[in-house]
Structure formats: C-alpha cells, structure tokens
Amino acid sequence: MSISEISVSEFMQLHNRDITLVDVRETDEFESGHVSGAINIPLSEFAGRVTEIPSGTIYLICRSGGRSMQACGFCVDNGLSDVVNIAGGTLGWIAAGNEVVLGGNPE
C-alpha cells in the first residue's frame, strides 16, 4: 500500500478545517514552533502512543517530511491506513509565510 502525501500548499487549503494533525518531532522541537492545531506525539514515542490518535484521516508533519513519512509507514503497517504525509514539513510551512505556535500540546 502506498502512502498519500501532500505539499504544504495543499495542506494550507485544509489547515483550518476539522482535521487531525500530528507533529512527530521531539517535544523541544514542537515547543519551539508548530502548526496551530497540531498535537505532539514524538516519533520516539509513537509506537506506544498511537492509540491516542483519533479515528479518521490523520495528517502527519515533522521538520521536513522524513520522520512523518516513517510514522505514516508505522500507521499503515498497523492497520491505520488513512494517513497523509505533509511533504516539506514545518520548514515548508514557515517558508510559505505561515505562522507557528510556541509551547506544548493544548490542554
């Protein structure tokens, strides 16, 4: 099964809708700036926390797209096939002129 991937510009069209966005960067990276609405489940903890992800389409993001693609592969291998990698990641998001949020997961 192939993994779906979209560009940052394609994701920008979806961003303010009701979607599940998971940032798989480490906590310190996430806290230093992330896309609004993202929840942080670091790739290093992903296997143990994947059950925290709600059902439905899951968009995954990291710094540039590599770690989020790994997380997508893990999801697909474990029966969560409705996953989409955001190519270009947070760096692409910022380069496109979008703002990021500082701090941790929303309470």
C-alpha positions as a Markdown table, in Angstrom:
| # | Residue | x | y | z |
|---|---|---|---|---|
| 1 | Met | 0.0 | 0.0 | 0.0 |
| 2 | Ser | 1.4 | 3.4 | -0.9 |
| 3 | Ile | 1.3 | 6.3 | 1.5 |
| 4 | Ser | -0.5 | 9.5 | 0.5 |
| 5 | Glu | 1.5 | 12.7 | 0.5 |
| 6 | Ile | 0.5 | 16.3 | 0.0 |
| 7 | Ser | 2.5 | 19.5 | -0.3 |
| 8 | Val | 2.5 | 22.3 | 2.2 |
| 9 | Ser | 0.4 | 24.4 | -0.2 |
| 10 | Glu | -2.2 | 21.6 | -0.5 |
| 11 | Phe | -2.2 | 21.3 | 3.3 |
| 12 | Met | -2.7 | 25.1 | 3.7 |
| 13 | Gln | -6.1 | 24.6 | 2.0 |
| 14 | Leu | -7.1 | 22.1 | 4.7 |
| 15 | His | -5.5 | 23.6 | 7.7 |
| 16 | Asn | -8.4 | 25.4 | 9.4 |
| 17 | Arg | -10.8 | 22.6 | 8.8 |
| 18 | Asp | -11.7 | 19.9 | 11.4 |
| 19 | Ile | -8.7 | 17.6 | 10.8 |
| 20 | Thr | -6.3 | 15.6 | 12.9 |
| 21 | Leu | -2.7 | 16.9 | 12.6 |
| 22 | Val | 0.1 | 15.0 | 14.5 |
| 23 | Asp | 3.5 | 16.5 | 14.7 |
| 24 | Val | 6.1 | 13.7 | 15.3 |
| 25 | Arg | 9.1 | 15.9 | 16.1 |
| 26 | Glu | 10.6 | 15.7 | 19.6 |
| 27 | Thr | 8.9 | 17.8 | 22.3 |
| 28 | Asp | 11.6 | 20.5 | 22.4 |
| 29 | Glu | 11.3 | 21.0 | 18.6 |
| 30 | Phe | 7.5 | 21.1 | 18.8 |
| 31 | Glu | 7.5 | 23.6 | 21.6 |
| 32 | Ser | 9.9 | 25.9 | 19.6 |
| 33 | Gly | 7.2 | 26.3 | 16.9 |
| 34 | His | 4.5 | 24.2 | 15.4 |
| 35 | Val | 1.5 | 24.4 | 13.1 |
| 36 | Ser | -1.6 | 25.5 | 15.1 |
| 37 | Gly | -3.9 | 22.7 | 15.9 |
| 38 | Ala | -1.2 | 20.0 | 15.9 |
| 39 | Ile | -0.8 | 17.5 | 18.7 |
| 40 | Asn | 2.7 | 16.3 | 19.5 |
| 41 | Ile | 3.5 | 12.6 | 19.5 |
| 42 | Pro | 7.2 | 12.3 | 19.0 |
| 43 | Leu | 8.4 | 9.6 | 16.7 |
| 44 | Ser | 10.5 | 8.2 | 19.5 |
| 45 | Glu | 7.2 | 7.6 | 21.5 |
| 46 | Phe | 4.9 | 6.9 | 18.5 |
| 47 | Ala | 4.6 | 3.2 | 18.7 |
| 48 | Gly | 3.5 | 3.4 | 22.4 |
| 49 | Arg | 1.1 | 6.3 | 21.9 |
| 50 | Val | -0.5 | 5.6 | 18.5 |
| 51 | Thr | -3.7 | 4.7 | 20.3 |
| 52 | Glu | -4.1 | 8.3 | 21.3 |
| 53 | Ile | -4.8 | 9.3 | 17.7 |
| 54 | Pro | -8.5 | 9.6 | 16.9 |
| 55 | Ser | -10.0 | 7.7 | 14.0 |
| 56 | Gly | -10.4 | 9.2 | 10.6 |
| 57 | Thr | -7.8 | 10.8 | 8.3 |
| 58 | Ile | -4.6 | 11.6 | 10.1 |
| 59 | Tyr | -2.2 | 14.3 | 8.7 |
| 60 | Leu | 1.4 | 13.8 | 9.9 |
| 61 | Ile | 4.1 | 16.5 | 9.9 |
| 62 | Cys | 7.7 | 16.9 | 11.1 |
| 63 | Arg | 10.5 | 19.2 | 10.3 |
| 64 | Ser | 10.8 | 18.4 | 6.6 |
| 65 | Gly | 8.8 | 15.2 | 5.9 |
| 66 | Gly | 11.1 | 12.3 | 6.7 |
| 67 | Arg | 10.1 | 11.4 | 10.2 |
| 68 | Ser | 6.4 | 12.0 | 9.4 |
| 69 | Met | 6.7 | 9.5 | 6.5 |
| 70 | Gln | 8.2 | 7.0 | 8.9 |
| 71 | Ala | 5.2 | 7.5 | 11.2 |
| 72 | Cys | 2.9 | 7.1 | 8.2 |
| 73 | Gly | 4.6 | 3.8 | 7.4 |
| 74 | Phe | 4.1 | 2.6 | 11.0 |
| 75 | Cys | 0.4 | 3.5 | 10.9 |
| 76 | Val | -0.1 | 1.7 | 7.6 |
| 77 | Asp | 1.8 | -1.4 | 8.9 |
| 78 | Asn | -0.5 | -1.4 | 12.0 |
| 79 | Gly | -3.9 | -1.0 | 10.3 |
| 80 | Leu | -4.3 | 2.8 | 10.2 |
| 81 | Ser | -4.3 | 3.2 | 6.5 |
| 82 | Asp | -6.0 | 6.7 | 6.3 |
| 83 | Val | -2.8 | 8.7 | 6.8 |
| 84 | Val | -1.3 | 11.6 | 4.8 |
| 85 | Asn | 2.3 | 12.8 | 5.0 |
| 86 | Ile | 2.9 | 16.6 | 4.6 |
| 87 | Ala | 5.9 | 16.9 | 2.4 |
| 88 | Gly | 8.1 | 19.8 | 3.3 |
| 89 | Gly | 7.0 | 19.7 | 6.9 |
| 90 | Thr | 7.2 | 22.6 | 9.3 |
| 91 | Leu | 10.1 | 24.2 | 7.5 |
| 92 | Gly | 7.9 | 24.3 | 4.3 |
| 93 | Trp | 5.1 | 25.7 | 6.4 |
| 94 | Ile | 7.3 | 28.6 | 7.6 |
| 95 | Ala | 8.9 | 29.1 | 4.2 |
| 96 | Ala | 5.4 | 29.6 | 2.8 |
| 97 | Gly | 4.9 | 32.5 | 5.2 |
| 98 | Asn | 2.7 | 30.8 | 7.7 |
| 99 | Glu | 3.0 | 31.4 | 11.5 |
| 100 | Val | 3.7 | 28.8 | 14.1 |
| 101 | Val | 2.6 | 28.4 | 17.7 |
| 102 | Leu | 5.0 | 28.2 | 20.6 |
| 103 | Gly | 4.5 | 25.9 | 23.5 |
| 104 | Gly | 3.3 | 22.4 | 24.2 |
| 105 | Asn | 0.2 | 20.4 | 23.4 |
| 106 | Pro | -3.1 | 22.1 | 24.1 |
| 107 | Glu | -4.7 | 21.1 | 27.4 |
